[in-house]
């Protein structure tokens, strides 16, 4: 039989095992959390993929923020209520509805914050794109095809 293991060697092995487990858990936690809910900037909202499950709330929230910034006459609260009612009619679970609401609200607030101080934001091309999207959403068509006008 060989000599008994030293306590410092056991400690080093235990520390390495704990470190390895914690690093593995970091990846697991991020996988469980899933993708970020909503867009934190206009660039993210503009580039959301149509097949993303949060594309609709992200783009409707984005359009609401842009329309508010550019002075369109509409009720952002009514647009939100109508949109969420439409999503609810699709039969989403309460948990899914929470994610949809969070994505909408987060995107609207974040985008409004990032574009609010840009005095050149509301150019003709953007106004035309916003008008088309806003009118479509106000008519109840929430397909994730917001115009990409810059």
Residue pairs with C-beta under 8 A, 6 or more apart in sequence:
35 52
35 54
37 54
37 99
37 102
37 103
37 106
38 54
38 57
38 58
38 61
38 102
38 103
38 104
38 105
38 106
38 107
38 110
39 45
39 48
39 58
39 61
39 62
39 106
39 107
39 110
39 111
40 106
40 110
40 114
41 110
41 111
41 114
42 62
42 66
42 111
42 114
42 115
44 58
45 58
45 59
45 61
45 62
45 107
45 111
45 146
46 62
46 146
46 148
46 150
48 54
48 55
48 58
48 59
48 144
49 55
50 144
50 145
52 58
52 144
54 99
54 100
54 103
55 144
56 83
56 87
56 100
56 142
56 143
56 144
57 83
57 87
57 100
57 101
57 103
57 104
57 107
58 103
58 104
58 107
58 144
59 133
59 144
59 145
59 146
60 79
60 83
60 104
60 137
60 142
61 103
61 104
61 105
61 106
61 107
61 108
61 111
62 107
62 108
62 111
62 146
63 130
63 133
63 134
63 137
63 146
64 76
64 79
64 80
64 108
64 134
65 107
65 108
65 109
65 111
65 112
65 115
66 111
66 115
66 126
66 130
67 74
67 76
67 130
67 134
68 76
68 112
69 112
69 115
69 116
69 121
69 122
70 121
70 122
70 126
70 127
70 130
71 122
72 130
72 131
72 134
74 134
74 138
76 108
79 134
79 137
79 138
80 104
80 105
80 108
82 138
82 140
83 104
83 137
83 142
84 97
84 100
84 101
84 104
86 140
86 142
87 97
87 100
87 142
88 97
92 100
115 121
125 149
125 150
126 149
126 150
128 149
129 146
129 147
129 148
129 149
130 147
130 149
132 147
133 146
133 147
136 143
